[in-house]
Amino acid sequence: MKKKERRPEELGSQWLNAMCEVLKGGVLAGVTTILALLVCAVLVSVGVMPVDAMYGAVLGVCVLGGLAGGIYAVRRVEGRSLLAGLGVGSVLFLLLLTAGLIAYQGASIANGGAGILCACLCGGAIPGLLARKPKKKRRR
């Protein structure tokens, strides 16, 4: 049987669609993260959660946001699910970094940025790892 060859235009279009879905997943992850951080801020204001636990909550919220956006992107992108999930985590980190730069006019990796980067990437990679299709078994 002859395999169907793809045209270069189709491959470029498929790549562009995948990048758009990764960006949409990153925006969904950013919105989820911001809303969850708002809930955490309210819990701190009410006194339910101590201020010392806020850094751990931020890391957990980054993982949660990466999961939400990663699930969306992995379902929409065919193939290369791990790359789509990591892309969502990267977009989420860049959104958070941009928001930090706008709010504080300066950002440093030493102020917890490395932990947030790891949390975002792990949150995006988890759906990518879980969505892998099993390998087809060979027939003898």
Contact map, one row per residue, 1 for C-alpha under 8 A:
11100000000000000000000000000000000000000000000000000000000000000000000000000000000000000000000000000000000000000000000000000000000000000000
11110000000000000000000000000000000000000000000000000000000000000000000000000000000000000000000000000000000000000000000000000000000000000000
11111000000000000000000000000000000000000000000000000000000000000000000000000000000000000000000000000000000000000000000000000000000000000000
01111100000000000000000000000000000000000000000000000000000000000000000000000000000000000000000000000000000000000000000000000000000000000000
00111110000000000000000000000000000000000000000000000000000000000000000000000000000000000000000000000000000000000000000000000000000000000000
00011111011000000000000000000000000000000000000000000000000000000000000000000000000000000000000000000000000000000000000000000000000000000000
00001111111000000000000000000000000000000000000000000000000000000000000000000000000000000000000000000000000000000000000000000000000000000000
00000111111100000000000000000000000000000000000000000000000000000000000000000000000000000000000000000000000000000000000000000000000000000000
00000011111110000000000000000000000000000000000000000000000000000000000000000000000000000000000000000000000000000000000000000000000000000000
00000111111111000000000000000000000000000000000000000000000000000000000000000000000000000000000000000000000000000000000000000000000000000000
00000111111111100000000000000000000000000000000000000000000000000000000000000000000000000000000000000000000000000000000000000000000000000000
00000001111111110000000000000000000000000000000000000000000000000000000000000000000000000000000000000000000000000000000000000000000000000000
00000000111111111000000000000000000000000000000000000000000000000000000000000000000000000000000000000000000000000000000000000000000000000000
00000000011111111100000000000000000000000000000000000000000000000000000000000000000000000000000000000000000000000000000000000000000000000000
00000000001111111110000000000000000000000000000000000000000000000000000000000000000000000000000000000000000000000000000000000000000000000000
00000000000111111111000000000000000000000000000000000000000000000000000000000000000000000000000000000000000000000000000000000000000000000000
00000000000011111111100000000000000000000000000000000000000000000000000000000000000000000000000000000000000000000000000000000000000000000000
00000000000001111111110000000000000000000000000000000000000000000000000000011000000100000000000000000000000000000000000000000000000000000000
00000000000000111111111000000000000000000000000000000000000000000000000000000000000000000000000000000000000000000000000000000000000000000000
00000000000000011111111100000000000000000000000000000000000000000000000000000000000000000000000000000000000000000000000000000000000000000000
00000000000000001111111110000000000000000000000000000000000000000000000010011000000000000000000000000000000000000000000000000000000000000000
00000000000000000111111111000000000000000000000000000000000000000000000010000000000110110000000000000000000000000000000000000000000000000000
00000000000000000011111111100000000000000000000000000000000000000000000000000000000000010010000000000000000000000000000000000000000000000000
00000000000000000001111111110000000000000000000000000000000000000000100010000000000000000000000000000000000000000000000000000000000000000000
00000000000000000000111111111000000000000000000000000000000000000001111110000000000000010000000000000000000000000000000000000000000000000000
00000000000000000000011111111100000000000000000000000000000000000100110000000000000000111111000000000000000000000000000000000000000000000000
00000000000000000000001111111110000000000000000000000000000000000000100000000000000000000011000000000000000000000000000000000000000000000000
00000000000000000000000111111111000000000000000000000000000000001001100000000000000000000000000000000000000000000000000000000000000000000000
00000000000000000000000011111111100000000000000000000000000000001111110000000000000000010001000000000000000000000000000000000000000000000000
00000000000000000000000001111111110000000000000000000000000000001000000000000000000000000001001100000000000000000000000000000000000000000000
00000000000000000000000000111111111000000000000000000000000000001000000000000000000000000000000000000000000000000000000000000000000000000000
00000000000000000000000000011111111100000000000000000000000000011001000000000000000000000000000000000000000000000000000000000000000000000000
00000000000000000000000000001111111110000000000000000000000011011000000000000000000000000000000000000000000000000000000000000000000000000000
00000000000000000000000000000111111111000000000000000000000000000000000000000000000000000000000000000000000000000000000000000000000000000000
00000000000000000000000000000011111111100000000000000000000000000000000000000000000000000000000000000000000000000000000000000000000000000000
00000000000000000000000000000001111111110000000000000000000010000000000000000000000000000000000000000000000000000000000000000000000000000000
00000000000000000000000000000000111111111000000000000000010010000000000000000000000000000000000000000000000000000000000000000000000000000000
00000000000000000000000000000000011111111100000000000000000000000000000000000000000000000000000000000000000000000000000000000000000000000000
00000000000000000000000000000000001111111110000000000000000000000000000000000000000000000000000000000000000000000000000000000000000000000000
00000000000000000000000000000000000111111111000010000100100000000000000000000000000000000000000000000000000000000000000000000000000000000000
00000000000000000000000000000000000011111111100000000000000000000000000000000000000000000000000000000000000000000000000000000000000000000000
00000000000000000000000000000000000001111111110000000000000000000000000000000000000000000000000000000000000000000000000000000000000000000000
00000000000000000000000000000000000000111111111110000000000000000000000000000000000000000000000000000000000000000000000000000000000000000000
00000000000000000000000000000000000000011111111111100000000000000000000000000000000000000000000000000000000000000000000000000000000000000000
00000000000000000000000000000000000000001111111100000000000000000000000000000000000000000000000000000000000000000000000000000000000000000000
00000000000000000000000000000000000000000111111110000000000000000000000000000000000000000000000000000000000000000000000000000000000000000000
00000000000000000000000000000000000000000011111111000000000000000000000000000000000000000000000000000000000000000000000000000000000000000000
00000000000000000000000000000000000000000011111111000000000000000000000000000000000000000000000000000000000000000000000000000000000000000000
00000000000000000000000000000000000000010011011111101100000000000000000000000000000000000000000000000000000000000000000000000000000000000000
00000000000000000000000000000000000000000001001111111100000000000000000000000000000000000000000000000000000000000000000000000000000000000000
00000000000000000000000000000000000000000001000011111100000000000000000000000000000000000000000000000000000000000000000000000000000000000000
00000000000000000000000000000000000000000000000001111110000000000000000000000000000000000000000000000000000000000000000000000000000000000000
00000000000000000000000000000000000000000000000011111111100000000000000000000000000000000000000000000000000000000000000000000000000000000000
00000000000000000000000000000000000000010000000011111111110000000000000000000000000000000000000000000000000000000000000000000000000000000000
00000000000000000000000000000000000000000000000000011111111000000000000000000000000000000000000000000000000000000000000000000000000000000000
00000000000000000000000000000000000000000000000000001111111100000000000000000000000000000000000000000000000000000000000000000000000000000000
00000000000000000000000000000000000000010000000000001111111110000000000000000000000000000000000000000000000000000000000000000000000000000000
00000000000000000000000000000000000010000000000000000111111111000000000000000000000000000000000000000000000000000001000000000000000000000000
00000000000000000000000000000000000000000000000000000011111111100000000000000000000000000000000000000000000000000011001000000000000000000000
00000000000000000000000000000000000000000000000000000001111111110000000000000000000000000000000000000000000000000000001000000000000000000000
00000000000000000000000000000000100110000000000000000000111111111000000000000000000000000000000000000000000000000000000000000000000000000000
00000000000000000000000000000000100000000000000000000000011111111100000000000000000000000000000000000000000000000001001100100000000000000000
00000000000000000000000000000000000000000000000000000000001111111110000000000000000000000000000000000000000000000000001111110000000000000000
00000000000000000000000000000001100000000000000000000000000111111111000000000000000000000000000000000000000000000000000000100000000000000000
00000000000000000000000000011111100000000000000000000000000011111111100000000000000000000001000000000000000000000000000100100000000000000000
00000000000000000000000001001000000000000000000000000000000001111111110000000000000010011001000000000000000000000000000111110000000000000000
00000000000000000000000000001000000000000000000000000000000000111111111000000000000000000000000000000000000000000000000000111110000000000000
00000000000000000000000010011001000000000000000000000000000000011111111100000000000000000000000000000000000000000000000000000000000000000000
00000000000000000000000111111000000000000000000000000000000000001111111110000000000010010000000000000000000000000000000000010000000000000000
00000000000000000000000011001000000000000000000000000000000000000111111111000000000111011000000000000000000000000000000000111111000000000000
00000000000000000000000010000000000000000000000000000000000000000011111111100000000010000000000000000000000000000000000000010011000000000000
00000000000000000000000010000000000000000000000000000000000000000001111111110000000000000000000000000000000000000000000000000000000000000000
00000000000000000000110110000000000000000000000000000000000000000000111111111000000110010000000000000000000000000000000000000000000000000000
00000000000000000000000000000000000000000000000000000000000000000000011111111100110110000000000000000000000000000000000000000011001000000000
00000000000000000000000000000000000000000000000000000000000000000000001111111100000000000000000000000000000000000000000000000000000000000000
00000000000000000100100000000000000000000000000000000000000000000000000111111100000000000000000000000000000000000000000000000000000000000000
00000000000000000100100000000000000000000000000000000000000000000000000011111111100100000000000000000000000000000000000000000000000000000000
00000000000000000000000000000000000000000000000000000000000000000000000001111111100000000000000000000000000000000000000000000000000000000000
00000000000000000000000000000000000000000000000000000000000000000000000000001111100000000000000000000000000000000000000000000000000000000000
00000000000000000000000000000000000000000000000000000000000000000000000000001111111100000000000000000000000000000000000000000000000000000000
00000000000000000000000000000000000000000000000000000000000000000000000001001111111110000000000000000000000000000000000000000011101100000000
00000000000000000000000000000000000000000000000000000000000000000000000001000001111111000000000000000000000000000000000000001011100100000000
00000000000000000000000000000000000000000000000000000000000000000000000000000001111111100000000000000000000000000000000000001001000000000000
00000000000000000100010000000000000000000000000000000000000000000000010011001001111111110000000000000000000000000000000000000001000000000000
00000000000000000000010000000000000000000000000000000000000000000100111011000000111111111000000000000000000000000000000010011111000000000000
00000000000000000000000000000000000000000000000000000000000000000000010000000000011111111100000000000000000000000000000011011001000000000000
00000000000000000000010001000000000000000000000000000000000000000000000000000000001111111110000000000000000000000000000000010000000000000000
00000000000000000000011011001000000000000000000000000000000000000100110010000000000111111111000000000000000000000000000010010000000000000000
00000000000000000000000001000000000000000000000000000000000000000100010000000000000011111111100000000000000000000000000111111000000000000000
00000000000000000000000001000000000000000000000000000000000000000000000000000000000001111111110000000000000000000000100110000000000000000000
00000000000000000000001001100000000000000000000000000000000000000000000000000000000000111111111000000000000000000000000000000000000000000000
00000000000000000000000001101100000000000000000000000000000000001100000000000000000000011111111100000000000000000000000100000000000000000000
00000000000000000000000000000000000000000000000000000000000000000000000000000000000000001111111110000000000000000001100110000000000000000000
00000000000000000000000000000000000000000000000000000000000000000000000000000000000000000111111111000000000000000000000000000000000000000000
00000000000000000000000000000100000000000000000000000000000000000000000000000000000000000011111111100000000000000000000000000000000000000000
00000000000000000000000000000100000000000000000000000000000000000000000000000000000000000001111111110000000000000000000000000000000000000000
00000000000000000000000000000000000000000000000000000000000000000000000000000000000000000000111111111000001000000000000000000000000000000000
00000000000000000000000000000000000000000000000000000000000000000000000000000000000000000000011111111100000000000000000000000000000000000000
00000000000000000000000000000000000000000000000000000000000000000000000000000000000000000000001111111110000000000000000000000000000000000000
00000000000000000000000000000000000000000000000000000000000000000000000000000000000000000000000111111111111000000000000000000000000000000000
00000000000000000000000000000000000000000000000000000000000000000000000000000000000000000000000011111111111000000000000000000000000000000000
00000000000000000000000000000000000000000000000000000000000000000000000000000000000000000000000001111111110000000000000000000000000000000000
00000000000000000000000000000000000000000000000000000000000000000000000000000000000000000000000000111111100000000000000000000000000000000000
00000000000000000000000000000000000000000000000000000000000000000000000000000000000000000000000000011111111000000000000000000000000000000000
00000000000000000000000000000000000000000000000000000000000000000000000000000000000000000000000000011111111000000000000000000000000000000000
00000000000000000000000000000000000000000000000000000000000000000000000000000000000000000000000000011101111100000000000000000000000000000000
00000000000000000000000000000000000000000000000000000000000000000000000000000000000000000000000010011001111110100000000000000000000000000000
00000000000000000000000000000000000000000000000000000000000000000000000000000000000000000000000000000000011111111000000000000000000000000000
00000000000000000000000000000000000000000000000000000000000000000000000000000000000000000000000000000000001111111100000000000000000000000000
00000000000000000000000000000000000000000000000000000000000000000000000000000000000000000000000000000000000111111100000000000000000000000000
00000000000000000000000000000000000000000000000000000000000000000000000000000000000000000000000000000000001111111000000000000000000000000000
00000000000000000000000000000000000000000000000000000000000000000000000000000000000000000000000000000000000111111111000000000000000000000000
00000000000000000000000000000000000000000000000000000000000000000000000000000000000000000000000000000000000111111111100000000000000000000000
00000000000000000000000000000000000000000000000000000000000000000000000000000000000000000000000000000000000011011111110000000000000000000000
00000000000000000000000000000000000000000000000000000000001000000000000000000000000000000000000000000000000000011111111000000000000000000000
00000000000000000000000000000000000000000000000000000000011001000000000000000000000000000000100000000000000000011111111100000000000000000000
00000000000000000000000000000000000000000000000000000000000000000000000000000000000000000100100000000000000000001111111110000000000000000000
00000000000000000000000000000000000000000000000000000000000000000000000000000000000000000000000000000000000000000111111111000000000000000000
00000000000000000000000000000000000000000000000000000000001101100000000000000000000000000000000000000000000000000011111111100000000000000000
00000000000000000000000000000000000000000000000000000000000001101100000000000000000000001101100000000000000000000001111111110000000000000000
00000000000000000000000000000000000000000000000000000000000000100100000000000000000011011100100000000000000000000000111111111000000000000000
00000000000000000000000000000000000000000000000000000000000000100100000000000000000001001000000000000000000000000000011111111100000000000000
00000000000000000000000000000000000000000000000000000000000001111110010000000000000000001000000000000000000000000000001111111110000000000000
00000000000000000000000000000000000000000000000000000000000000100110111000000000000011111000000000000000000000000000000111111111000000000000
00000000000000000000000000000000000000000000000000000000000000000010010000000000011011001000000000000000000000000000000011111111100000000000
00000000000000000000000000000000000000000000000000000000000000000010010000000000000010000000000000000000000000000000000001111111110000000000
00000000000000000000000000000000000000000000000000000000000000000010011001000000110010000000000000000000000000000000000000111111111000000000
00000000000000000000000000000000000000000000000000000000000000000000011001000000111111000000000000000000000000000000000000011111111100000000
00000000000000000000000000000000000000000000000000000000000000000000000000000000110000000000000000000000000000000000000000001111111100000000
00000000000000000000000000000000000000000000000000000000000000000000000000000000000000000000000000000000000000000000000000000111111100000000
00000000000000000000000000000000000000000000000000000000000000000000000001000000100000000000000000000000000000000000000000000011111110000000
00000000000000000000000000000000000000000000000000000000000000000000000000000000110000000000000000000000000000000000000000000001111111000000
00000000000000000000000000000000000000000000000000000000000000000000000000000000000000000000000000000000000000000000000000000000001111100000
00000000000000000000000000000000000000000000000000000000000000000000000000000000000000000000000000000000000000000000000000000000000111110000
00000000000000000000000000000000000000000000000000000000000000000000000000000000000000000000000000000000000000000000000000000000000011111000
00000000000000000000000000000000000000000000000000000000000000000000000000000000000000000000000000000000000000000000000000000000000001111100
00000000000000000000000000000000000000000000000000000000000000000000000000000000000000000000000000000000000000000000000000000000000000111110
00000000000000000000000000000000000000000000000000000000000000000000000000000000000000000000000000000000000000000000000000000000000000011111
00000000000000000000000000000000000000000000000000000000000000000000000000000000000000000000000000000000000000000000000000000000000000001111
00000000000000000000000000000000000000000000000000000000000000000000000000000000000000000000000000000000000000000000000000000000000000000111
